[in-house]
Structure formats: structure tokens, C-alpha cells
Amino acid sequence: MLNPDVLDWIQGEKKPTLKQLENFTHKVHVPFGYMFMNKPPNEEIPIPFFRTGEAPSEKVSLNVYHTIQIIKERQNWLTNYLKESEYADLDFVGKYNENSNYKVIAKNIRNTLKLPVNWASKFGTWEETLDHLIIHIEEIGIIVNFNGIVGNNTRRKILVDECRGFVLVNKKAPFLFINSADAKAAQMFTLIHELAHIWLGESAGFNNKQMLPADDPIELLCDKVAAEFLVPEIFFIEKWNSSPNIKFLSRVFKVSPIVIARRALDLGLISKTSFFEFYNDYISEFKRKKENQGSGGNFYATAKKRISLRFASYVNNAVNENTLLYRDAYKLTSLKGNTYEKFINEYLFQA
């Protein structure tokens, strides 16, 4: 509901002071300069945003829009830094197209990450598998950011129903964004879906409602790649025929039960009705557990995921090389002063 003063401003009965305008812009999260424009600027996101069951859109909520801006600014800076430092282009970006075979793409991603087919088998849980996967992804030059809010503002949440993630693709510094408010089960699938986008050279955002893609050739292909990468078809069918138990197979393949259910759906081994029942029960249980856990946690441990240690290392190098001001380093990392120094000195170098 609008503040009574704002209604008076709109109706021309009162005029705001500069201080009132400044406070108002902070509350609605828009730049102060917008208040002096004759009409609102045309704010469109730089990527198509795909939604399950809907046409792609160029409009998103303000929280998602500002998050894309934050990641885009990081990408722009890092791209220029890598160019000036004469880093080579990443040869896997845009290597395939929408007519390519999903199994070929999945195999190439696995080989590029230097992971054998059974790489996940050495881990005890799929959570450990996810952490290991992120390390390998960043080692080849891709930045992975996890966050469920805008920057560090806990009042500005990014709704999973609107955005599971997005990917900003270029040849020097691809960036992946994963909504950390989502269940880790879904995060792993989103991560590989986004990797497939990089191999296809296509930036995009998506909600993947109930872990199903939008009706778009690229989205459908990325989902197939993700499923094949995480749970190779030939091995999955063999195991399913001997033991069609979702929870058992999740332990075998070191992926979450929700990914196994999705794979079974893709291969026609369970019905959509069965999948949706399983999915809804799983997400409901996840939400209950999350509510019981409450909020909190170590700020700096969370910051490592929000910023990416690889990205932070580039920022720190630039500061030490005197090519980046501390003021700009603070903006790029969403950290300031002593908080930035502690993060760099105690968390970056101990990683």
C-alpha cells in the first residue's frame, strides 16, 4: 500500500523534498535520477527468460532484474580484465547448436571437466558431488554464483517460482547464477542445464517449474543434456530394470531422488502424474525442513558462494596490481571495508 505522502505527490497536492525523494527511491529500489525523468526508462533484461508453459519474456520482477544487473556488471569487468591480461577465449563456448546430439554434448562437457563417466561414485552424498562439480566447473573458467537474495539484502528474496537460475554467456567469462533458495536437489540439475547453455552459446534465464523446461528447442535440449550428464541412459535403464526404486538409485548415481524421478519420466518409465506427486511431496518436505532449520549461518561462508572464490581472486589480483580501486572492488563483491578485508584475508586464501 502506498504511503499517504506518495499519493499526495501523485495527485499534485504536495511536493516532496529531496530527502523524501531519496528515502522513497531507497524503499522501492530505483536510482534517484529516475525521479527527474519525464517517463520511466525502458528496462529490459539482456537475456530471454523462459518459463514453463509460457512464452519467453523480457520482463522479470525488480529483484531478479537487479540480480541480473549485478552479475552482468561482474561479467563486464572480468571480461575486460581477462582481455587486458591476454587470456585466451574458452573454446567450448558455443561449440554446439540446437541440432547437435544431446549425448555428444553431455560427453564433451564431461571430458572438458575432466570427469570420468563414474566420477560421482566416489562420493558419499550427492551434496558432496555438487560441491566437487562446482570446483571443476570453475577450474575451466566459468564463474558460479549462488544467491537467494539481491546482493546481501535479506529483505529482497528471489522467488524460486520465478527464477531457478540464469546464465550469461560470452567467450571469456561465462557466469552461472543458481537460486540458493531452491532445494539442492534442483540446484544440481539447474547447474548442468546452464552448462549446456554455455556449450550452445546461448544466454537465458528460466524457472523450470516442477523441473520441466519451457517449450523451446534450446531449453528442451539443455534438459536432455543435463539428464544424460547426471544419469547416463544406458546405465540408468540397466539399474532400473533390476531395481526400480528411486531412493536406491539416487544413492547409486549420487544424485538426488528428484533427479532420478525426472530421468525416469524422460525415459517413459513413470507417468507425469507419478512424477508430479513425487516432486510435490519432495519439495514440500524440503520446505518443512528449511522452516525448522530457520535462518542464520556463517556470513562469510555464504559470501563464498554468493561471490565465487574464483571471481574474488581476480578482483583481489586487480587490486594488488593497482588496476582496480578498493571502491570498485567493494561494489563488485557487494562487500565493504573491514568485511571485504576479512573475506579476502581469512576466506579467499584459506580456500
Secondary structure, DSSP 8 states (H G I E B T S, - for coil): ---HHHHHHHTTS----HHHHHHHHHHHT--GGGGGSSS------SS-EE-TTS--BS---HHHHHHHHHHHHHHHHHHHHHHHTT----TTTT-S-TTS-HHHHHHHHHHHTT--TTGGGG-SSHHHHHHHHHHHHHHTT-EEEEESEETTEEEEE--TTT-SEEEE--SS--EEEEETTS-HHHHHHHHHHHHHHHHHT--EEE--GGG---SSHHHHHHHHHHHHHHS-HHHHHHHHHH---HHHHHHHHTS-HHHHHHHHHHTTSS-HHHHHHHHHHHHHHHHHHHHHH-S---HHHHHHHHH-HHHHHHHHHHHHTTSS-HHHHHHHHT--HHHHHHIIIIIITT-
